[in-house]
Structure formats: structure tokens, C-alpha cells
Amino acid sequence: MAGRRRWSTEQILDAAAELLLAGDAETFSVRKLAAALGTDSSSLYRHFRNKTELLRAVADRILLSAMDGYRPAGDWKQRLIAVALRLRDAFGQQPQLAAVWGRHGSGGTGSRLMMEEVLQSLRASGLPDHEIPARYHRFVVLIASLITAEGAFGGVGAEEYEQGMEQFRVAVLGADPERFPALAHFAREIRPLGADRVAALEEILAAHLADIEAALP
């Protein structure tokens, strides 16, 4: 009788990414992954100690693909914008995985490449070294939050999107002006969360970088 097939770490991560595309981190389990591979959970625990470690490895591959071929160019702001847009594009191709990164983070080579470039860019700005760690943290939290939110909308189907838009119109345009005077006043200008998210990300990022620039000595 032939033994069970041995799966490489990369093959396991490939299968995990496919499974996550069909669901999310909440419904994902090592048991489901093992079933998809036709093996048992114990064989996967030889590669990863637990579900969280596996999810971090999947997220890190997205970061690694985002940084693949990257070469620093321009001033410190242009470099940070380039990294942010690369991350957005990489997770945009697999939006369900953005939430995995936002929740579980990553600690592999892709993460280190991203961290190194962000830190180097902040150092190139002229910020004092003692301010850089805090600025780094704020930048990454901002980018991760925006990309995770964008990824959540990227995974919404057409029918679900239209239902959400209808609920938005009812909630905003139908607001009682006596109870919600400001909402009623701005109702026709308020846009749903899913509108122009690309432009919104770039504007928020530009404002954040302007705040850094204003703090330079």
C-alpha cells in the first residue's frame, strides 16, 4: 500500500491561499486544509505549529510578492508611497488575504523587506532616530487598516454590493432631519464606504506623510 503523499511547505501554502480565497480566516482551519490536501492535520503540524503561524506565512508571501523587484527611487515620500501602493496592489489581487495580514501580521522575509524599506525611507526623511519607531508603527497601522478595509470591499459580490448601496441610500437619504440634522443636511454629498477607495487611500496617505514632513527638524 502506497504511503501518503508528502507535501512541501510551498505546496501547503498554495493550498491554504486557495482555501482562503473561497472563505476567510475565521472559517479556515488546519483540518479543512488537510482534507483539501488529502492528508491528516498532524502532517501539516510538522511544517507549522498552529493555524496562526500558517496564516502569517500565507500573508508573508503576499508581502514578498509586493516587494519583489522593488528598487528604492525618489525621495523618502515617493518611496513610502511606492511601498504602500505595491502592498495595496498585491493584496488587491487576493482581497480575502488582506484581512489575514491585518489581523495576524507576518514575520517572514516579505515582512522584513517591507519593514526595512519603510524604516530606511523614514530615516532618509531626516527624522531623528528616536522618533522613527513610532512613526513606522503609525504608518504600517494606517496602511494595513486601509488595505484591509479595501480588501473587504473587494470580496463583496455584485448582488451584495447593490443590497448594501440600497441600505445606504435608505439610511442616509431617509434620515429624519429633526433627529439627524447634520446627516440630513449633507445627505446628498455623503458617499458610501466603497466609493473611490483608491483615491481615498492615496489622499489619507498623503496627509499622513505631510504630517511627518511637518515634524521634521
Secondary structure, 3 states (H helix, E strand, C coil): CCCCCCCCHHHHHHHHHHHHHCCCCCCCCHHHHHHHHCCCHHHHCCCCCCHHHHHHHHHHHHHHHHHCCCCCCCCHHHHHHHHHHHHHHHHHCCCHHHHHHHHHCCCCHHHHHHHHHHHHHHHHCCCCHHHHHHHHHHHHHHHHHHHHHHHHHHCCCHHHHHHHHHHHHHHHHCCCCCCCHHHHHHCCCCCCCCCCHHHHHHHHHHHHHHHHHHCCC
